[in-house]
């Protein structure tokens, strides 16, 4: 065979192989996107009603707050062992499926709970076994495209859309079928998502160093962060240390409010309102996140971070004093804006202030402060809400006011 013909044949083989790999990647993107959309519908249905269900079973507000504490701590701790196993085996879809299936099983079992302690125990187990999903989920997404920003942006949009749909659907289910059936249906949807994820075709891969972990975010199941330890002391000094302190204070206030807010909404406006209010917050974040990010790029993150803290203060104050459900929907939209402003502005601030070779650690510390705030805040919120919801919401203005005063001293 002539050398020219060999080159042509080799070129055709390479093109065929590239096309085959591209088809497999597209197929994997499709099945993972569909599976995670359905999973987030389930999360959006069940998560807002966990506190309501605890109240229905007779729990105190302290126990309601402990739901967030138990899930945050266990899910953060157990991600590293599961991440190491996923890296060692090169298995992504198996761990995603195991995590989703575990979450679904424990949601379904909650439908048969007869005491708040049983729900708290099941939520703790969700944090342990559900954490198998999160590192593998981030790793698989990063392997689906060389354009990391675009592929993560795609899945963030898909998953936020699913969560929003779940918020609205959950409200209808509670109204027509009851809260126990809500957890059964959420569990069923998560089991369905398992079968879809298992249709992904994985190639054997070598070991990778896991640098991604998922931390709980405001009113959601998870947030991707990157954590290492070598530069933490350096990052906590000076201006950046002050910045991280303000983030911790903001997230303490967030944990105070969101750990008990669903119970407040149910008692004040009716069970149907819980999913709708959470859904409107999600809708606001989904509609404005991209455009607010562009404004931050143009005018700098500090002023938008200050605006986000002021937004927290306004939203939590209005949630405490507004008793008309239609006006509360407007407050919910404002609340969604302040959350997406916070995420975009804090991430941009760290990216601009941290050296390139320490940026991952800087982002990791940012999310660690967020997670820590969501451990401390629910403890405070659970106690104060037992006295008065309004007292809890208004008292959150104290850490927020301190955060705002400290943030004014941050460098541009």
HELIX and SHEET records of a PDB file:
HELIX    1   1 UNK A    3  UNK A   46  1                                  44    
HELIX    2   2 UNK A   47  UNK A   49  5                                   3    
HELIX    3   3 UNK A   50  UNK A   56  1                                   7    
HELIX    4   4 UNK A   61  UNK A   89  1                                  29    
HELIX    5   5 UNK A   93  UNK A  110  1                                  18    
HELIX    6   6 UNK A  116  UNK A  143  1                                  28    
HELIX    7   7 UNK A  148  UNK A  176  1                                  29    
HELIX    8   8 UNK A  179  UNK A  197  1                                  19    
HELIX    9   9 UNK A  232  UNK A  235  1                                   4    
HELIX   10  10 UNK A  238  UNK A  258  1                                  21    
HELIX   11  11 UNK A  261  UNK A  269  1                                   9    
HELIX   12  12 UNK A  272  UNK A  299  1                                  28    
HELIX   13  13 UNK A  301  UNK A  321  1                                  21    
HELIX   14  14 UNK A  325  UNK A  353  1                                  29    
HELIX   15  15 UNK A  356  UNK A  358  5                                   3    
HELIX   16  16 UNK A  359  UNK A  387  1                                  29    
HELIX   17  17 UNK A  389  UNK A  407  1                                  19    
SHEET    1   A 2 UNK A 212  UNK A 215  0                                        
SHEET    2   A 2 UNK A 223  UNK A 226 -1                                        
END                                                                             
